[in-house]
Amino acid sequence: MLLLSDSGMRLSEALGLSKDDIKLNNPIPHIRLIPHPRRRLKTRTSERYIPLTKESEWACMRILEHNNDSIFAFPRYTSLDNCNANSASAALNKWLKSKLIKDYVIHDNRYSVVDCYVVFFII
């Protein structure tokens, strides 16, 4: 959730990350979001560098510390030929509904972040 909320990534973009896409040892820690065979990007402009906040950097450190036998950031939902965003979305929505209001779904998170960016750049 921290990675999604601070980065503005789509759920499928985050799920399809390889551990190699996470760059913590750079002057500006970031994620290099690129297409992979298991997960395409929605548009050509979706390929981008995403700087990490302290919270999303912390989340990335946890990702890299776990699943040492996998090249994937989220091996439960990702394989060499597939990224199962539907299962991850259902699991996150179930968790969110137990913690927050019943009408909130993970897809709403991206648009909340995008709306904040739009307001920021307009001001």
Secondary structure, DSSP 8 states (H G I E B T S, - for coil): -HHHHHH---HHHHHT-BGGGEE-SSSS-EEEE--BTTB--SSGGG-EEEE--HHHHHHHHHHHHS-TT-SBSSTTTEETTEE-HHHHHHHHHHHHHHHS-TT--HHHHHHHHHHHHHHHHH-
